[in-house]
Amino acid sequence: MSVTDKLASRIPVLADRVERKDVVAVVKLHGVITPSPSPLGRGAINLAAVESALTRAFGHDRLKAVALLINSPGGAPTQSGLVAERIRQLADEKGVPVLAFCEDVAASGGYWLACAADEIYAHRTSMVGSIGVISGGFGFTGLLERFGIERRLHTAGANKSRLDPFSPEKPEDVEWLKKMHAQLHELFVSWVKERRGERLADTEDLFTGDVWLGAKALELGLIDGVGSLRQIVTDRFPDAEISVAEPKKALLARLGIGAPAAASAVLEAVTQKAAWSRFGL
């Protein structure tokens, strides 16, 4: 038998001795939750952006669990719901537990995402909660008058121009917005109660839009423990390796091209800064 044949005959034996480790897949959900893609690759969470990462994470052959690493001040309720529902769908298909880990902040839509997990953990300094609804804007009527600009708006439908920023605010429009907020808030509260169940403390303070640090969030039942991802995963799955699946970057970010989107980048930066600044970040 030749040397080559001898080596070839040993390959199956050597392969059998190499044990493939179990995997805990980590998905990073970092940024503001928005339906708009981020042209420069800054943090933006939506279903289109995270679908590939979720698919890869839940697609491991020896998957023991999926960990969600969340750092988000919230954002669009619909995208929050779509991403959370996709996580639950994949978890049910694979039959694996999902653990969420809150970093700096998991608030509003960020906490909605965390509730897609079976268990939620946070650092003692993490800000958690903000179970409420908020929207904001600007009114420019005084600015137009100052510069002698005439606003011309033509609609078909009495409510088509509702909350137009260049027109005086109408009480009936504000009342309509408040009703929309109330409906969204009710859906948010129902989702949290569905996912957290009897772990929640019996207090209505949970749903006032307030936010708490890790230890208090644990006391209120918003999370299941205080600790970091590596600490908890190592304790729970000591023989598993951690595999990180990150959302793909936008095309312009991968190419290193930023100048063509300078104006949108500035607007994006201002919008995201406003979202984070609500939590002092």
Backbone hydrogen bonds, N-H to C=O, Kabsch-Sander energy under -0.5 kcal/mol:
donor,donor_aa,acceptor,acceptor_aa,energy
6,K,2,S,-2.1
7,L,3,V,-2.3
8,A,4,T,-2.5
9,S,5,D,-2.1
10,R,6,K,-0.9
10,R,7,L,-0.6
11,I,7,L,-0.9
11,I,8,A,-0.6
14,L,10,R,-2.5
15,A,11,I,-2.5
16,D,12,P,-1.8
17,R,13,V,-1.0
18,V,14,L,-0.7
18,V,15,A,-0.8
19,E,17,R,-0.9
22,D,239,D,-0.6
23,V,62,R,-2.7
24,V,241,E,-2.6
25,A,23,V,-0.6
25,A,65,A,-1.9
26,V,243,S,-3.3
27,V,67,A,-2.9
28,K,26,V,-0.5
28,K,245,A,-0.8
29,L,27,V,-0.6
29,L,69,L,-2.8
30,H,28,K,-0.6
31,G,71,N,-2.5
32,V,43,G,-1.0
33,I,74,G,-2.5
34,T,32,V,-0.7
34,T,45,I,-1.7
41,G,38,S,-1.7
45,I,32,V,-2.7
46,N,44,A,-0.5
50,V,46,N,-1.9
51,E,47,L,-1.6
54,L,50,V,-2.6
55,T,51,E,-2.6
56,R,52,S,-2.2
57,A,53,A,-2.5
58,F,54,L,-2.5
59,G,55,T,-0.6
59,G,56,R,-0.6
60,H,57,A,-0.8
63,L,60,H,-0.8
64,K,23,V,-3.3
65,A,23,V,-1.0
66,V,97,P,-2.1
67,A,25,A,-3.4
68,L,99,L,-3.2
69,L,27,V,-2.7
69,L,67,A,-0.6
70,I,68,L,-0.9
70,I,101,F,-2.6
71,N,29,L,-2.3
72,S,105,V,-2.4
76,A,33,I,-3.1
80,S,76,A,-1.9
81,G,77,P,-2.4
82,L,78,T,-2.6
83,V,79,Q,-2.4
84,A,80,S,-2.1
85,E,81,G,-2.6
86,R,82,L,-1.9
87,I,83,V,-2.1
88,R,84,A,-2.1
89,Q,85,E,-2.3
90,L,86,R,-2.3
91,A,87,I,-2.4
92,D,88,R,-2.5
93,E,89,Q,-1.9
94,K,90,L,-2.3
95,G,91,A,-2.0
96,V,91,A,-1.1
99,L,66,V,-2.7
100,A,119,E,-2.9
101,F,68,L,-3.4
102,C,121,Y,-2.9
103,E,70,I,-2.7
106,A,127,M,-2.8
107,A,72,S,-2.1
108,S,129,G,-2.5
110,G,107,A,-2.9
111,Y,108,S,-0.7
112,W,108,S,-2.0
113,L,109,G,-2.1
114,A,110,G,-1.7
115,C,111,Y,-2.0
116,A,113,L,-1.8
117,A,114,A,-2.0
118,D,98,V,-2.5
119,E,98,V,-1.5
121,Y,100,A,-2.9
122,A,225,G,-1.6
123,H,102,C,-1.0
126,S,123,H,-1.5
127,M,104,D,-2.2
128,V,126,S,-0.6
128,V,212,W,-3.3
129,G,106,A,-1.7
130,S,128,V,-0.5
130,S,210,D,-3.1
131,I,206,L,-0.5
131,I,210,D,-0.6
132,G,130,S,-1.7
140,F,165,P,-2.9
144,L,140,F,-2.2
145,E,141,T,-1.9
146,R,142,G,-2.0
147,F,143,L,-1.5
148,G,145,E,-1.1
149,I,144,L,-3.0
151,R,149,I,-0.5
152,R,150,E,-0.6
153,L,151,R,-0.6
160,K,157,G,-1.6
162,R,159,N,-1.5
164,D,161,S,-1.7
167,S,164,D,-1.8
173,D,170,K,-0.6
174,V,170,K,-1.9
175,E,171,P,-2.2
176,W,172,E,-1.8
177,L,173,D,-2.2
178,K,174,V,-2.3
179,K,175,E,-1.8
180,M,176,W,-1.9
181,H,177,L,-2.5
182,A,178,K,-2.3
183,Q,179,K,-2.0
184,L,180,M,-2.3
185,H,181,H,-2.8
186,E,182,A,-2.1
187,L,183,Q,-1.9
188,F,184,L,-2.3
189,V,185,H,-2.8
190,S,186,E,-2.3
191,W,187,L,-2.1
192,V,188,F,-2.3
193,K,189,V,-2.5
194,E,190,S,-2.4
195,R,191,W,-2.3
196,R,192,V,-2.9
197,G,193,K,-2.0
199,R,196,R,-2.0
200,L,197,G,-1.5
201,A,220,L,-2.8
203,T,201,A,-1.9
206,L,203,T,-1.2
207,F,204,E,-1.6
208,T,205,D,-1.3
212,W,128,V,-2.9
214,G,126,S,-0.6
215,A,124,R,-0.5
217,A,213,L,-2.6
218,L,214,G,-2.1
219,E,215,A,-1.9
220,L,216,K,-2.1
221,G,218,L,-1.0
222,L,217,A,-2.3
223,I,217,A,-1.0
224,D,120,I,-4.1
225,G,120,I,-0.9
227,G,122,A,-2.0
227,G,225,G,-0.5
232,I,228,S,-2.6
233,V,229,L,-2.9
234,T,230,R,-2.1
235,D,231,Q,-1.8
236,R,232,I,-2.6
237,F,233,V,-3.2
240,A,237,F,-1.7
241,E,22,D,-2.8
243,S,24,V,-2.2
245,A,26,V,-3.7
246,E,244,V,-0.6
248,K,49,A,-0.5
254,R,250,A,-2.1
255,L,251,L,-1.9
256,G,252,L,-0.7
257,I,252,L,-2.6
258,G,256,G,-0.6
261,A,258,G,-1.3
262,A,259,A,-1.9
265,A,261,A,-2.5
266,V,262,A,-2.0
267,L,263,A,-2.0
268,E,264,S,-2.6
269,A,265,A,-2.6
270,V,266,V,-2.3
271,T,267,L,-2.4
272,Q,268,E,-2.7
273,K,269,A,-2.5
274,A,270,V,-2.1
275,A,271,T,-1.6
276,W,272,Q,-2.4
277,S,273,K,-2.6
278,R,274,A,-0.8
278,R,275,A,-0.5
279,F,276,W,-2.1
280,G,277,S,-1.8
281,L,276,W,-1.6
